[in-house]
Amino acid sequence: MRYFAFLIFCGLAGGTGWYLYQDSVASTETEPKKKEAEIVAVEAVPVRRQLVEEQIELVGSLEPRAEVIIRSRVNGYLKRLPFDLGDRVEADTVVAELDNSGTQELVAAADAAKKVAEAQFAAQQARAQQAAREVKRLEELAKSGVSTEQEMDEAVAVLDVARAELKLEEARVNQARSDLERARITLEELTIDTPLAGYVAERNAEVGDLARVEDILLRIVDLDTVRTEA
């Protein structure tokens, strides 16, 4: 009887131990987590044909297609400078004008000198023609023996002198005309126009300043077409 009770006690103890062991193992095991489904950002679209463009970003600056630098061709004081920064200027427009009072006096003096030279040339031309007629008259008289050889020699000498002086007066006329043309060109150079239409991008002078040939008065740029340098 005692032996049977001992067996029952051992069985209960073993079952209890086995139960505790299984419970301990179960508690130490972690239940595997379920893997979350990954969401892929994909958009399904119909097949289509298109160009693939390759783009590149660069740092650059815009440059005008053309520009012109305005300088004075002679030294002088600025009398007029009608355009300012940003103003639109058309081609063949006067953009600067220098004081021309002294040059106008030179033109007037050269014109007067030319007229005097032309008058002296006309007077000498008349004297040369008169000397030529005198020689011709004496030649006619010599045929009838009326004129002498001395008279003929004197008339020919007067004609030669008259023709030489005529050439001298002609040279003076040409010189006077040249001086007048030079004075007129100088007067025209005091008025400066632009060969290019565009905008005033730079202005380095004011009315009353002394404009020298090496100074930049204005810079005019054509912005109708520009290019990018990068």
C-alpha positions in Angstrom: 0.0 0.0 0.0 2.8 2.3 0.9 4.6 1.4 -2.3 1.5 2.2 -4.4 1.2 5.6 -2.7 4.8 6.3 -3.4 4.4 5.6 -7.1 1.4 7.9 -7.2 3.4 10.6 -5.5 6.3 10.2 -8.0 4.0 10.4 -10.9 2.3 13.6 -9.7 5.7 15.2 -9.0 7.1 14.2 -12.4 3.9 15.5 -14.2 4.1 18.8 -12.3 7.8 19.2 -13.2 7.2 18.4 -16.8 4.3 21.0 -16.9 6.5 23.6 -15.3 9.4 22.9 -17.8 7.1 23.2 -20.8 5.6 26.4 -19.5 9.1 27.9 -18.9 10.2 27.0 -22.4 7.0 28.5 -23.9 7.5 31.7 -22.0 11.1 32.1 -23.2 10.2 31.7 -26.9 9.1 34.8 -28.8 6.5 34.5 -31.2 7.8 35.5 -34.7 6.5 38.8 -35.9 4.7 38.9 -39.1 6.6 40.7 -41.9 4.9 43.9 -43.0 4.2 44.2 -46.7 6.4 46.8 -48.5 4.5 49.4 -50.4 6.3 50.2 -53.8 5.5 53.6 -55.3 4.8 52.5 -58.9 2.5 54.1 -61.3 1.2 52.1 -64.1 0.7 54.0 -67.3 0.1 53.0 -70.9 3.2 52.7 -73.1 3.9 55.8 -75.1 6.8 57.2 -77.2 8.5 60.5 -76.2 11.9 62.3 -76.4 14.3 61.9 -73.6 16.0 65.2 -72.9 19.4 65.6 -71.3 19.6 68.9 -69.3 22.5 70.6 -67.5 22.5 73.6 -65.3 25.3 76.2 -65.8 26.1 79.6 -64.3 26.6 82.2 -67.0 25.9 85.8 -68.1 24.1 87.4 -71.0 26.2 89.3 -73.5 25.0 91.6 -76.3 25.3 90.6 -79.9 27.1 93.8 -80.8 28.2 97.0 -79.1 29.9 100.3 -80.1 32.1 102.6 -78.1 31.6 106.3 -78.7 34.7 108.5 -78.6 35.5 112.0 -79.8 37.7 112.3 -82.9 39.1 115.6 -81.6 39.6 117.2 -78.3 36.9 119.6 -77.2 34.3 120.5 -74.6 31.0 118.7 -74.6 28.1 121.0 -75.7 25.3 118.3 -75.8 24.9 114.8 -74.6 21.2 114.0 -75.1 21.0 110.4 -74.0 21.3 108.8 -70.6 21.7 105.3 -69.2 19.1 102.9 -70.5 17.8 105.2 -73.3 17.0 103.7 -76.6 19.1 105.1 -79.5 18.4 104.6 -83.2 21.2 104.2 -85.7 22.7 107.4 -87.3 21.5 109.5 -84.3 23.6 112.3 -82.9 24.6 111.1 -79.4 27.3 113.8 -78.6 28.2 117.3 -79.8 31.2 119.3 -78.9 31.5 123.1 -78.8 31.9 124.3 -82.4 32.1 128.1 -82.0 35.8 128.3 -82.7 35.6 125.8 -85.6 32.7 127.7 -87.2 35.0 130.8 -87.3 37.7 128.8 -88.9 35.3 127.6 -91.6 34.1 131.2 -92.2 37.7 132.4 -92.5 38.7 129.6 -94.8 35.7 130.3 -97.0 36.6 133.9 -97.3 40.2 133.1 -98.2 39.0 130.7 -100.9 36.8 133.5 -102.4 39.8 135.9 -102.4 42.0 133.3 -104.1 39.4 132.6 -106.7 39.0 136.3 -107.5 42.8 136.8 -107.8 43.0 133.7 -110.1 40.2 135.2 -112.3 42.1 138.6 -112.5 45.4 136.9 -113.4 43.6 134.8 -116.0 42.3 137.9 -117.6 45.8 139.4 -117.6 47.3 136.3 -119.2 44.6 136.4 -121.9 45.3 140.0 -122.6 49.1 139.3 -122.9 48.3 136.4 -125.3 46.1 138.7 -127.5 49.0 141.3 -127.5 51.5 138.7 -128.8 49.0 137.6 -131.5 48.5 141.3 -132.6 52.2 141.9 -132.9 52.6 138.7 -134.9 50.1 140.1 -137.4 51.8 143.4 -137.5 55.2 141.7 -138.0 53.9 140.2 -141.2 53.4 143.7 -142.7 56.7 144.9 -141.1 55.0 147.4 -138.8 56.1 145.9 -135.4 59.7 145.5 -134.3 61.5 142.4 -132.9 62.0 144.2 -129.6 58.3 144.8 -129.2 57.6 141.1 -129.9 60.2 140.0 -127.3 58.7 142.2 -124.7 55.2 141.0 -125.4 56.2 137.3 -125.2 58.0 138.0 -121.9 54.9 139.6 -120.5 52.8 136.6 -121.6 55.3 134.1 -120.0 55.1 136.0 -116.7 51.3 136.2 -116.8 51.1 132.5 -117.4 53.5 131.7 -114.5 51.5 134.0 -112.2 48.3 132.3 -113.3 49.7 128.9 -112.2 50.6 130.4 -108.9 47.1 131.8 -108.4 45.6 128.5 -109.3 47.8 126.7 -106.7 46.6 129.3 -104.1 43.0 128.5 -105.0 43.5 124.8 -104.6 45.2 125.4 -101.2 42.3 127.6 -100.1 39.8 125.0 -101.1 41.7 122.4 -99.2 41.8 124.5 -96.1 38.1 125.1 -96.3 37.4 121.3 -96.7 39.6 120.5 -93.8 37.8 123.1 -91.6 34.4 121.7 -92.6 35.6 118.1 -91.8 36.8 119.3 -88.4 33.3 120.9 -87.8 31.6 117.7 -88.8 33.8 115.7 -86.4 32.4 117.8 -83.5 29.1 116.1 -84.1 29.2 112.4 -83.2 26.5 109.9 -84.2 26.1 106.1 -83.6 26.3 103.6 -86.3 24.4 101.0 -84.1 20.9 101.0 -82.8 20.6 99.9 -79.2 20.6 101.0 -75.5 23.0 103.3 -73.6 24.8 100.9 -71.3 27.6 103.3 -70.2 27.9 107.0 -69.9 31.2 108.5 -68.6 30.8 112.2 -69.3 28.6 115.2 -68.7 27.9 118.4 -70.6 30.9 120.8 -70.1 33.5 118.1 -69.7 36.6 118.1 -71.8 36.3 115.2 -74.2 39.6 113.7 -75.3 40.2 111.3 -78.1 41.2 108.5 -75.7 38.1 108.9 -73.4 35.1 106.7 -73.7 32.0 108.9 -73.7 29.2 106.3 -74.3 28.8 102.6 -74.8 25.8 101.4 -76.8 24.7 97.8 -76.8 22.4 95.9 -79.1 20.0 93.8 -77.0 17.7 92.6 -79.7 19.8 89.4 -79.8 21.9 88.3 -76.9 24.1 85.3 -76.2 24.9 83.4 -73.0 28.5 82.8 -71.9 28.7 80.0 -69.3 
